[in-house]
Amino acid sequence: MREVLGGRWAPTAAVTAVVVALAVLVSVARDGGGPIVDAPVSRVLVVSLPGLAWEDAHDGDTPNLDALVREAAVGDVSTRIGRRRASSTDAYLTMGAGTRAVAPTIDVAVALDPDEAYGGVRTADVLQRRLGRVPAGVAYLAAGAALDLNAEGPYGGVPGTLGDRLADAGVHRAVIANADAVEGFVSDEPPPEGSYARGAATMLMGEDGIVPGGTVGRWLLADDPAAPFGRRLDHAAVLSAFDEEWARADRAVVLVEASDLSRAAAYGPRATSAQRRALWDDAVTSSDALLGALLERVDPTTDAVLVVSPVSRGSAPELGLVALRTPDVDGGVLRSATTRRDGYVQLADVAPTVLRLLGEPEPDDIEGRAFEVAPRPTGGRTAELASEATAAGFRDSIIALVVTLVVVALALLAGAARWRSRLPDGVAAALPFAAHAALGIAPSTFLAGEVRALVGATGAYLCFVAAVSAVLGAVTWAIDRWRPGLGPIVALAGTVGLFAADVLLGAPLQVNTVFGYSLAVAGRFAGFGNLVFALFGAATILLGVSLVDRYGERARAWTAALFVGVVLLEGLPMLGADVGGVLSMVPAFGITLLVLGGRRPRGRELGLLTVAAFATVMVFAFVDTLLPGGEQSHLARLADHLVHGRIGSLSDSLTRRVQASFGALDTAVWFLVLGLVAAVGAYVILISRVRPRERALLPAASPPVAAAALGLLVLAVIGLVANDSSVAVPATMLIPLTPVAVLHVLRRRPLSPEGLR
């Protein structure tokens, strides 16, 4: 590699030093989170408000929640599980597993009190058949199926983890909840689909599916003809059950679900729009009253209260509210090491948070990390969180339209360049400007995210993106006319620089933007998202190759320095910690440099680059272990697995990432095989020596073109597998590639009077 770089290592060393120094300064300057408790609490009350968002709290009659918020740290909780909207049972399973988990398809939300029957069969008889014993307590019937499903699934969650840890610590557990849709149904009849909605039990159950205390029986419900399904929670019964469980032990965790919210959401499709809203408002008011009665029974000097919305309603972005009051919390916003963004936590963070509140050790082998509190003025916290949720919803509503328009625009641009000889002279002459404007599309969508006035206004948003793209295109087009070939370099450098500055500032431009990430999706909250990785990586390769193409040999060292700097920005744990990005970029950048240096990548070089990619990830992982616990990312867990020889955990992590992207490992293998076939074909066409007869059919490409093609191909193939956005990664790479390719064609083969035939 030394001869490829021409022996000039100074630029690489300089860029490395600058990026690392900036990353360290950013890490030091960035406010971290403080502890949620200074000393363990005695008991934890968890109040579940399914489907409630901060917007509902602002619009509804919620005096008790408002009073709690003034004393609590607050935030949004992402309620999505992977690519799907979570059901309530998915959410509770995740909260209890400390890792994303999904519910089985059989007996999805069926939990029973000991004295109930299921389809005319006594609970004891059902448990004897399923467990081989009859333990006391609330029983979740699908516990075995849930364990099997998640053991084989893409996330690796272990339902019951929190319950078993609490049991080992001698902490009493109880669940009080019933969201059954019970219209026209009695318990000794065969149960219709969806009639049981008691998934709340899964948060505190052990792996055997048992919660030792509480109740989920239908005696918690009272008849009310005006309520959804004709039933509502009997607050007196709920409070009576709570008082019994709360006083049972000095150390306890009790979950109470405001189940009327779930019932109102489930009944909504059966009602008119106005009635749907009225039923929801009534459920919100009633649930707030229940919250107030529960808070009166809790000692704020010794106990903690966690209020959380584990699921979102269908009409809302997939963000719920979360508020935590402890004896030591006084305002602020919540964050965690999994999100590393103030105001946001995940469902998987609930389990370690409960354990930390009680002073119990948190498992190392789970995704979630305990909540922390970041300082923030009390006023306007919930309004700001509600505004972010609205922006997330708008982003999700326009993404299909924007992506479609971008695809159409790029297709028209490529087609016009290919058949420009048949276009009117004025249209053909405008193609260079159109290509430059296309290079401005991606940056303009990120800048649009900073204009709050555009949220909710689709037409204004599209006009803004088009106008900014045109302005950026005009600038680089003018530069290109002044110095031919410099315009695309400036445009690509602007894109790379924009993303670099953004990640150093905490990635504000990526939040709720079309090619960034939605905070409602739960994929990423800090650093580079998968689509930005694709844009960032592709623009970097194109920029490096363009520099060498224009300035020759002396630019190769600076291109290598650029590549190293981008890998650092992508992978340093205090900035991005994007494992998939590093695993893709290191081989792609290495192959690009080899080809630019006039060498053909062989098996030895490919093997070394593969080793270098994994070694780079491990270096970043060990750097992560040096950070404070609240700032550590998932990379620190990789280092811990390696130090303790848990190689299986590493392979499981990669396998699950592949499954999350493709749904099945064999599908990923086929994608990989097809990608390798394409890579071999490109290798033969671009840089392999071919026989004279074949050379006429496959004209040799210039080294810069070959370097760009192979580098981008490797980035696309590995990025397809190593990231969990599937084909969206290589597809997004076409956004900078298409206009650069068009400009290359127009520059190399300008339109002649005869045209192209």
C-alpha positions in Angstrom: 0.0 0.0 0.0 2.9 2.3 0.6 3.8 2.4 -3.1 0.2 3.0 -3.9 0.2 6.2 -1.9 3.5 7.2 -3.3 5.2 7.1 0.1 3.5 10.3 1.1 1.9 9.7 4.5 1.9 13.3 5.8 -1.6 14.1 4.5 -3.1 11.0 6.1 -1.4 11.6 9.4 -2.6 15.2 9.4 -6.2 14.4 8.6 -6.2 11.6 11.2 -4.9 13.9 13.9 -7.4 16.6 13.0 -10.4 14.3 12.9 -9.5 12.5 16.2 -8.8 15.8 17.9 -12.2 17.2 16.8 -14.0 14.0 17.9 -12.4 14.2 21.3 -13.3 17.9 21.7 -16.8 17.2 20.6 -17.1 14.3 23.1 -15.7 16.5 25.9 -17.9 19.5 25.1 -21.1 17.5 24.6 -23.3 17.3 27.7 -23.6 13.8 28.9 -26.4 12.4 31.0 -26.5 12.3 34.8 -27.7 9.5 37.0 -31.4 8.8 37.6 -30.8 8.0 41.2 -28.1 8.6 43.7 -29.2 5.7 45.9 -31.5 2.7 45.1 -35.3 3.3 45.6 -37.5 0.9 47.5 -40.2 0.3 44.9 -40.9 1.2 41.3 -44.4 2.0 39.9 -44.6 1.6 36.2 -47.8 3.2 34.7 -48.5 2.3 31.1 -50.4 4.8 29.0 -50.7 2.9 25.6 -50.9 5.1 22.6 -50.5 8.4 24.4 -48.2 11.0 22.9 -47.1 14.4 24.1 -49.5 16.0 21.6 -52.4 14.2 23.4 -51.1 15.5 26.8 -51.1 19.0 25.5 -54.6 18.8 23.9 -56.3 16.6 26.5 -57.4 17.1 30.1 -54.4 15.6 32.0 -53.8 17.6 35.1 -52.2 14.7 37.0 -49.8 13.9 34.2 -48.9 17.6 33.9 -48.2 17.8 37.6 -45.9 14.7 37.4 -44.1 16.2 34.4 -43.1 19.3 36.4 -41.2 17.0 38.8 -39.9 14.4 36.3 -37.4 14.0 33.5 -39.3 13.5 30.2 -38.7 12.2 26.7 -40.0 10.4 23.7 -39.8 6.6 23.5 -39.4 5.0 20.1 -42.1 2.3 19.9 -41.1 0.6 16.7 -39.6 -2.9 16.6 -37.3 -3.1 13.5 -39.3 -2.4 10.4 -42.7 -3.0 11.9 -45.1 -1.1 14.0 -45.1 -2.8 17.4 -48.1 -4.5 18.9 -48.7 -3.9 22.6 -47.4 -7.4 23.3 -44.3 -6.8 21.2 -43.6 -3.7 23.2 -44.1 -5.3 26.6 -41.9 -8.2 25.6 -39.2 -5.8 24.6 -39.5 -3.9 27.8 -39.0 -7.1 29.7 -36.3 -8.5 27.5 -34.1 -5.5 27.4 -33.7 -6.3 23.7 -36.1 -6.0 20.8 -38.6 -8.9 20.9 -41.7 -9.9 19.0 -44.8 -11.8 20.0 -45.7 -15.2 18.6 -48.7 -15.7 16.4 -50.4 -18.1 18.8 -52.1 -16.9 22.0 -50.5 -13.5 21.3 -51.8 -11.6 24.3 -53.4 -14.3 26.4 -52.5 -14.1 30.1 -54.7 -15.6 32.8 -55.3 -15.4 36.5 -55.1 -18.7 38.4 -58.9 -19.0 38.8 -59.8 -18.2 35.2 -60.6 -20.5 32.3 -59.4 -20.4 28.7 -61.8 -21.8 26.1 -63.6 -23.6 28.9 -60.4 -25.2 30.3 -59.1 -24.2 33.7 -55.9 -22.2 33.8 -54.3 -24.9 36.0 -54.9 -27.6 33.4 -53.5 -25.4 30.6 -50.4 -24.7 32.6 -49.9 -28.3 33.5 -49.8 -29.2 29.8 -47.6 -26.3 28.8 -45.2 -26.1 31.7 -45.5 -29.4 33.3 -46.3 -27.7 36.6 -48.8 -25.2 38.0 -47.0 -22.2 39.5 -49.0 -19.5 41.3 -49.5 -16.1 39.6 -50.5 -14.6 36.3 -49.6 -16.9 33.5 -48.7 -15.8 29.9 -49.7 -18.9 27.9 -47.4 -18.2 24.9 -44.2 -17.9 26.9 -42.6 -21.0 25.3 -43.5 -19.9 21.8 -42.2 -16.4 22.5 -38.8 -17.8 23.7 -38.5 -20.0 20.6 -39.5 -17.3 18.2 -37.1 -14.7 19.5 -34.2 -17.1 19.9 -34.4 -17.7 16.1 -35.3 -14.1 15.2 -33.2 -11.1 14.0 -32.9 -9.4 17.4 -32.1 -12.2 19.9 -34.3 -10.9 22.8 -34.9 -13.2 25.7 -38.4 -12.7 27.0 -38.5 -12.7 30.8 -35.0 -11.4 31.4 -36.2 -8.6 33.6 -38.6 -10.8 35.6 -35.9 -13.4 36.3 -33.4 -10.7 37.4 -35.9 -9.2 39.8 -36.8 -12.7 41.1 -33.1 -13.4 41.7 -32.8 -10.1 43.6 -35.8 -10.9 45.8 -37.9 -8.1 44.3 -41.7 -8.7 44.2 -43.4 -8.3 40.8 -47.0 -7.6 39.9 -49.0 -6.6 36.9 -52.5 -5.1 36.9 -54.0 -4.8 33.5 -56.8 -5.9 31.2 -57.4 -4.4 27.7 -59.7 -7.2 26.5 -62.1 -6.5 23.7 -65.0 -8.3 25.3 -68.1 -7.4 23.4 -70.4 -10.4 23.4 -67.9 -12.8 24.8 -67.7 -14.8 28.0 -64.7 -16.7 29.3 -66.0 -20.3 29.0 -66.7 -19.9 25.2 -64.0 -20.5 22.5 -62.2 -17.1 22.4 -62.5 -15.1 19.2 -59.3 -13.7 17.8 -58.1 -10.6 19.6 -60.5 -10.9 22.5 -57.7 -11.2 25.0 -55.4 -8.2 25.3 -53.2 -8.8 28.3 -49.7 -8.6 26.9 -48.7 -6.2 29.7 -48.0 -9.4 31.8 -45.0 -10.1 29.5 -43.0 -7.2 30.8 -42.5 -8.6 34.3 -42.9 -12.3 33.7 -40.0 -14.7 34.0 -38.9 -17.0 31.3 -41.6 -19.5 32.5 -44.3 -16.9 31.6 -45.3 -16.4 35.3 -45.8 -13.1 37.1 -46.1 -13.9 40.8 -48.4 -11.0 41.7 -51.3 -8.9 40.4 -54.2 -9.7 38.2 -55.3 -9.5 34.6 -58.8 -11.0 35.1 -62.0 -9.6 33.8 -63.1 -8.7 37.3 -61.1 -5.5 36.7 -63.7 -4.4 34.2 -67.1 -2.7 34.8 -70.0 -2.6 32.4 -70.5 0.7 30.6 -72.7 0.8 27.5 -71.1 4.1 26.4 -67.5 2.8 26.6 -65.6 0.9 23.9 -66.8 -2.7 23.7 -69.2 -1.8 26.5 -66.6 -2.2 29.3 -64.1 0.1 31.1 -61.6 -0.4 33.9 -63.1 -0.4 37.4 -60.8 2.1 39.1 -61.8 0.9 42.5 -60.9 -2.7 41.6 -57.6 -1.6 40.1 -56.6 0.5 43.1 -57.6 -2.3 45.5 -55.3 -4.7 43.7 -52.6 -2.1 43.6 -52.8 -1.4 47.3 -52.5 -5.1 48.1 -49.4 -5.6 45.8 -47.7 -2.3 46.8 -47.8 -3.2 50.5 -46.8 -6.9 50.0 -43.0 -6.3 50.0 -40.4 -3.6 50.8 -38.9 -4.0 47.4 -41.3 -4.3 44.5 -42.0 -3.4 40.9 -45.7 -3.0 40.0 -47.0 -2.3 36.5 -50.4 -0.8 36.1 -51.8 -0.4 32.6 -54.4 2.3 31.8 -56.1 -0.3 29.6 -59.0 1.9 28.6 -56.6 3.7 26.2 -55.9 0.4 24.4 -59.6 -0.4 24.3 -60.4 3.0 22.8 -57.7 2.6 20.1 -58.9 -0.9 19.2 -62.6 0.3 19.0 -61.7 3.3 16.9 -62.2 1.8 13.4 -65.8 0.8 14.4 -66.8 4.4 15.2 -67.3 7.6 13.2 -64.4 10.1 13.2 -66.1 12.4 15.7 -67.1 9.5 18.0 -63.6 8.0 17.7 -62.1 11.2 19.0 -64.7 11.5 21.8 -64.0 7.9 23.0 -60.2 8.6 22.9 -60.6 11.9 24.8 -62.7 10.2 27.5 -60.1 7.4 27.8 -57.4 10.0 28.2 -59.3 11.8 30.9 -60.2 8.6 32.8 -56.6 7.3 32.6 -55.2 10.6 33.9 -57.6 10.3 36.9 -56.3 6.7 37.5 -52.7 8.0 37.3 -53.5 10.7 39.9 -55.0 8.1 42.3 -51.9 5.9 41.9 -49.5 8.8 42.5 -51.2 9.6 45.8 -50.2 6.1 47.0 -46.5 6.4 46.2 -43.9 8.0 48.5 -41.8 10.4 46.3 -39.0 10.3 48.8 -38.4 6.6 48.5 -40.1 5.3 45.4 -39.8 5.9 41.6 -42.6 6.4 39.1 -42.1 5.5 35.4 -44.8 6.6 33.1 -44.5 5.2 29.6 -46.5 4.8 26.4 -45.3 1.5 25.0 -47.2 1.7 21.7 -48.4 4.5 19.4 -51.7 5.0 17.8 -52.1 4.2 14.1 -52.6 7.9 13.2 -49.5 9.1 15.0 -45.7 8.8 14.4 -44.3 5.8 16.3 -43.2 7.8 19.3 -44.7 7.5 22.8 -44.2 9.6 25.9 -42.0 8.7 28.8 -41.6 10.4 32.2 -39.5 9.4 35.2 -39.8 10.7 38.7 -37.3 9.6 41.3 -36.2 11.1 44.6 -33.1 12.5 42.9 -34.6 13.7 39.5 -35.6 17.3 39.2 -36.6 18.0 35.6 -34.4 17.5 32.5 -34.9 15.2 29.6 -34.2 11.5 29.3 -31.5 9.9 27.1 -29.6 6.6 27.1 -26.4 5.1 25.7 -28.5 3.4 23.0 -29.8 6.7 21.6 -27.1 9.1 22.7 -29.6 11.9 21.9 -31.2 14.1 24.5 -35.0 13.5 24.8 -35.1 10.0 23.3 -35.0 6.5 24.7 -36.0 3.1 23.4 -38.3 0.4 24.8 -35.4 -1.9 25.4 -34.0 0.7 27.8 -36.8 0.1 30.3 -35.5 -3.2 31.7 -32.0 -1.9 32.7 -33.6 1.3 33.9 -35.8 -0.6 36.4 -32.8 -2.6 37.6 -30.7 0.5 38.0 -33.5 2.2 40.0 -33.4 -0.7 42.4 -29.6 -0.8 42.6 -29.4 -4.2 40.8 -26.7 -5.0 38.2 -27.7 -4.6 34.5 -27.2 -7.5 32.1 -24.3 -6.9 29.6 -25.9 -9.1 26.9 -28.9 -6.9 26.2 -29.4 -4.1 23.8 -30.9 -1.6 26.2 -29.1 0.7 28.5 -30.5 2.5 31.5 -32.0 6.0 31.2 -29.9 9.0 32.1 -31.0 12.6 32.6 -29.7 15.5 30.6 -30.2 19.0 31.9 -32.9 21.0 30.1 -35.0 24.0 31.3 -38.4 22.8 32.5 -40.5 25.1 30.3 -41.2 24.0 26.8 -39.8 20.5 27.1 -42.9 18.6 26.1 -43.8 21.1 23.4 -40.4 20.6 21.8 -40.8 16.8 22.0 -44.3 17.1 20.5 -42.9 19.2 17.7 -40.2 16.6 16.9 -42.9 13.9 16.7 -44.8 16.1 14.3 -41.7 16.5 12.1 -41.1 12.7 12.2 -44.7 12.1 11.0 -44.3 14.6 8.2 -41.0 13.0 7.1 -42.6 9.6 7.0 -45.5 11.0 5.0 -43.4 12.5 2.2 -40.6 10.1 1.9 -42.3 8.0 -0.8 -43.2 11.0 -2.8 -39.7 12.6 -2.6 -37.9 9.4 -3.4 -40.2 8.8 -6.4 -39.5 12.3 -7.7 -35.8 11.9 -7.2 -35.8 8.6 -9.1 -37.8 10.0 -11.9 -35.5 13.1 -12.2 -32.3 11.0 -12.2 -33.8 8.6 -14.8 -34.8 11.5 -17.0 -31.3 13.0 -16.7 -29.6 9.8 -17.6 -32.0 9.2 -20.5 -31.5 12.7 -21.8 -27.7 12.3 -21.6 -27.9 9.0 -23.5 -30.1 10.3 -26.3 -29.1 14.0 -26.2 -28.5 14.1 -30.0 -32.3 13.7 -30.5 -33.1 16.6 -28.1 -33.7 20.2 -29.1 -30.5 22.2 -28.9 -31.6 24.3 -26.0 -32.5 21.2 -23.9 -29.3 19.4 -24.7 -27.3 22.5 -23.8 -29.0 22.6 -20.4 -28.0 19.1 -19.5 -24.8 20.2 -17.7 -26.7 22.6 -15.5 -29.3 19.9 -14.8 -26.6 17.5 -13.7 -25.1 20.1 -11.4 -28.6 20.8 -9.9 -29.1 17.1 -9.4 -25.9 17.0 -7.3 -27.6 19.5 -5.0 -30.7 17.4 -4.4 -29.3 15.4 -1.4 -27.8 18.4 0.5 -31.0 20.4 -0.1 -33.2 17.8 1.6 -31.0 18.0 4.7 -31.1 21.8 4.8 -34.9 21.6 4.4 -35.2 19.7 7.6 -33.9 22.8 9.5 -36.8 25.0 8.2 -39.6 24.3 10.6 -42.1 26.3 8.6 -41.9 23.5 5.9 -43.3 20.8 8.3 -46.7 19.8 7.1 -46.5 21.8 3.9 -45.6 19.3 1.1 -45.8 21.8 -1.7 -43.6 24.3 0.0 -41.1 21.6 0.9 -40.8 20.4 -2.7 -40.4 24.0 -3.9 -37.7 24.7 -1.3 -35.7 21.6 -2.3 -36.0 22.4 -6.0 -34.9 26.0 -5.4 -31.9 25.2 -3.2 -30.8 22.4 -5.7 -31.0 24.9 -8.5 -29.0 27.5 -6.6 -26.3 25.0 -5.6 -26.3 23.7 -9.2 -25.9 27.2 -10.6 -22.9 27.9 -8.4 -21.0 24.6 -9.3 -22.0 25.0 -12.9 -20.5 28.4 -13.0 -17.3 27.1 -11.4 -17.2 24.3 -13.9 -17.4 26.8 -16.8 -14.6 28.8 -15.2 -12.4 25.8 -14.5 -13.7 22.7 -16.5 -13.9 19.7 -14.2 -13.8 21.6 -11.0 -17.5 22.0 -10.6 -18.3 18.4 -9.7 -15.4 18.4 -7.3 -16.7 21.4 -5.5 -20.2 19.8 -5.4 -19.0 16.5 -4.0 -16.7 18.3 -1.6 -19.6 20.3 -0.4 -21.7 17.1 0.2 -18.9 15.3 2.0 -18.1 18.4 4.1 -21.8 18.9 5.0 -22.1 15.4 6.4 -18.7 15.7 8.2 -19.7 18.9 9.9 -23.1 17.6 10.7 -21.8 14.5 12.5 -19.3 16.6 14.4 -22.2 18.8 15.6 -24.3 15.8 16.8 -26.0 15.0 13.4 -28.9 17.6 13.7 -29.4 17.7 9.9 -30.1 13.9 9.8 -33.0 14.1 12.2 -36.4 13.6 10.6 -35.1 14.2 7.0 -35.9 12.2 4.0 -32.4 10.6 3.6 -31.6 10.9 7.2 -33.4 9.0 9.9 -36.7 9.3 11.6 -36.6 9.3 15.4 -39.9 7.3 15.2 -38.3 4.4 13.4 -35.9 3.3 16.2 -33.1 2.5 13.8 -30.6 5.1 14.7 -30.5 8.2 16.8 -26.9 9.4 16.5 -24.2 9.4 13.9 -24.7 8.4 10.3 -27.9 6.6 9.2 -27.8 3.9 6.6 -28.9 6.2 3.7 -26.4 8.9 4.7 -23.7 6.3 4.8 -24.6 5.5 1.2 -24.5 9.1 0.2 -21.4 9.9 2.2 -19.5 6.8 1.0 -20.4 7.2 -2.6 -19.7 11.0 -2.6 -16.3 10.3 -1.0 -15.2 7.7 -3.6 -16.4 10.0 -6.4 -14.6 13.0 -4.9 -11.3 11.1 -4.4 -11.3 9.7 -7.9 -12.2 13.1 -9.4 -9.3 14.7 -7.5 -6.9 12.1 -9.0 -8.5 12.4 -12.4 -8.0 16.2 -12.4 -4.7 16.7 -10.5 -2.9 13.4 -11.2 -0.4 11.6 -9.1 0.0 14.3 -6.5 -3.6 14.0 -5.5 -3.5 10.3 -4.5 -2.0 11.0 -1.1 -4.7 13.5 -0.3 -7.4 11.1 -1.6 -6.0 8.5 0.9 -6.2 11.1 3.6 -9.8 11.9 2.7 -10.7 8.2 2.9 -9.1 7.8 6.3 -10.9 10.8 7.6 -14.2 9.6 6.4 -13.7 6.2 8.0 -12.9 7.9 11.3 -16.0 10.1 11.1 -18.1 7.0 10.3 -16.7 4.7 13.0 -15.4 6.7 15.9 -17.7 5.8 18.8 -18.1 9.4 20.0 -19.4 10.4 16.6 -21.0 7.6 14.6 -20.1 4.0 15.7 -21.5 2.7 12.4 -20.1 -0.8 12.2 -21.7 -1.6 8.9 -20.4 1.6 7.4 -16.8 0.8 8.4 -17.0 -2.8 7.2 -18.1 -1.5 3.8 -15.9 1.6 3.5 -12.5 0.1 4.4 -12.5 -2.5 1.5 -14.2 -0.1 -0.9 -11.7 2.7 -0.3 -8.8 0.3 -0.3 -9.7 -1.1 -3.7 -10.3 2.4 -5.1 -6.8 3.4 -4.0 -5.2 0.2 -5.4 -6.8 0.8 -8.8 -5.9 4.5 -8.8 -2.3 3.4 -8.2 -2.4 1.2 -11.3 -2.7 -2.2 -9.5 -5.2 -4.9 -10.0 -6.7 -6.2 -6.7 -5.8 -9.8 -6.2 -6.8 -12.3 -3.6 -4.0 -11.3 -1.3 -5.0 -7.7 -1.3 -8.7 -8.5 -0.9 -7.9 -10.7 2.1 -5.8 -8.0 3.7 -8.5 -5.4 3.2 -11.1 -7.7 4.8 -8.9 -8.2 7.8 -8.3 -4.4 7.9 -12.0 -3.8 8.0 -12.6 -6.0 11.0 -9.5 -4.8 12.7 -10.7 -1.2 12.3 -14.0 -2.0 13.9 -12.2 -3.7 16.8 -10.0 -0.6 17.3 -13.1 1.6 17.4 -14.7 -0.9 19.9 -11.8 -0.7 22.3 -11.8 3.1 22.0 -15.4 2.9 23.0 -14.6 1.1 26.2 -12.5 4.1 27.3 -15.6 6.4 27.2 -17.8 7.0 30.2 -20.5 4.4 30.6 -23.3 6.7 29.5 -21.5 7.6 26.3 -20.5 4.0 25.3 -22.2 2.6 22.2 -22.8 -1.0 21.1 -19.1 -1.1 20.0 -18.1 -1.5 23.6 -20.1 -4.7 23.8 -18.3 -6.0 20.8 -15.0 -5.4 22.5 -16.3 -7.1 25.7 -17.4 -10.2 23.7 -13.9 -10.4 22.1 -12.0 -10.0 25.3 -14.0 -12.7 27.0 -13.9 -15.0 24.0 -17.6 -14.8 23.2 -17.1 -15.3 19.4 -20.6 -16.7 19.1 -22.1 -13.4 20.3 -20.2 -11.6 17.5 -21.4 -14.0 14.8 -24.9 -13.8 16.2 -24.8 -10.0 16.0 -23.8 -10.1 12.4 -26.3 -12.8 11.5 -29.1 -10.8 13.2 -28.1 -7.7 11.3 -28.3 -9.7 8.0 -31.7 -11.1 9.0 -33.0 -7.6 9.9 -32.1 -6.5 6.4 -33.2 -9.4 4.3 -35.6 -11.4 6.6 -33.7 -14.6 6.2 -30.0 -15.6 6.0 -30.5 -17.6 2.7 -31.9 -14.5 1.0 -28.9 -12.6 2.0 -26.6 -15.3 0.6 -28.3 -15.0 -2.7 -27.9 -11.3 -2.7 -24.2 -11.7 -1.9 -23.7 -14.3 -4.6 -25.3 -12.0 -7.2 -23.2 -9.1 -6.0 -20.0 -11.1 -6.3 -21.0 -12.2 -9.8 -21.6 -8.5 -10.7 -18.2 -7.6 -9.1 -16.4 -10.3 -11.1 -18.1 -9.1 -14.3 -17.1 -5.5 -13.6 -13.5 -6.6 -12.8 -13.3 -8.3 -16.2 -14.8 -5.4 -18.1 -12.9 -2.6 -16.4 -9.4 -3.7 -15.6 -8.8 -7.3 -16.5 -6.6 -8.2 -19.5 -8.8 -9.7 -22.3 -8.0 -11.2 -25.6 -7.9 -8.8 -28.6 -11.2 -10.0 -30.0 -12.9 -9.4 -26.7 -11.2 -6.0 -26.2 -13.2 -4.6 -29.1 -16.4 -5.5 -27.4 -15.2 -4.5 -23.9 -13.2 -1.3 -24.3 -10.8 -0.7 -21.4 -11.8 2.0 -18.9 -9.4 4.7 -17.6 -8.0 4.0 -14.2 -10.1 6.7 -12.5 -13.3 5.3 -14.0 -12.3 1.7 -13.1 -11.4 2.8 -9.6 -14.7 4.5 -9.1 -16.7 1.7 -10.6 -15.0 -1.0 -8.5 -15.0 1.0 -5.3 -18.7 1.9 -5.6 -19.5 -1.7 -6.4 -17.7 -3.0 -3.3 -19.3 -0.4 -1.2 -22.8 -1.3 -2.6 -22.4 -5.1 -2.2 -20.9 -5.1 1.3 -23.2 -2.2 2.4 -26.2 -4.2 1.2 -25.3 -7.0 3.6 -23.7 -5.2 6.5 -26.4 -2.6 6.9 -30.0 -3.3 7.7 -31.7 -1.2 5.0 -31.4 -3.8 2.3 -31.4 -2.5 -1.3 -32.1 1.1 -0.2 -28.3 1.4 0.4 -27.0 0.7 -3.1 -30.1 2.5 -4.6 -29.2 5.7 -2.6 -25.7 5.6 -3.9 -27.1 6.4 -7.4 -28.1 9.9 -6.2 -24.6 11.3 -6.4 -23.3 8.8 -9.0 -25.9 9.5 -11.8 -25.1 13.2 -12.2 -21.4 12.7 -11.9 -21.5 10.0 -14.6 -23.6 12.2 -16.8 -21.1 15.1 -16.4 -18.3 12.7 -17.2 -20.0 11.5 -20.4 -20.8 15.1 -21.5 -17.2 16.2 -20.8 -15.6 13.2 -22.6 -18.0 13.0 -25.4 -19.5 16.5 -26.1 -22.4 16.8 -28.4 -21.1 17.2 -32.0 -23.0 18.6 -34.9 -23.4 15.0 -36.2 -24.7 13.9 -32.8 -24.2 10.5 -31.3 -25.4 7.6 -33.4 
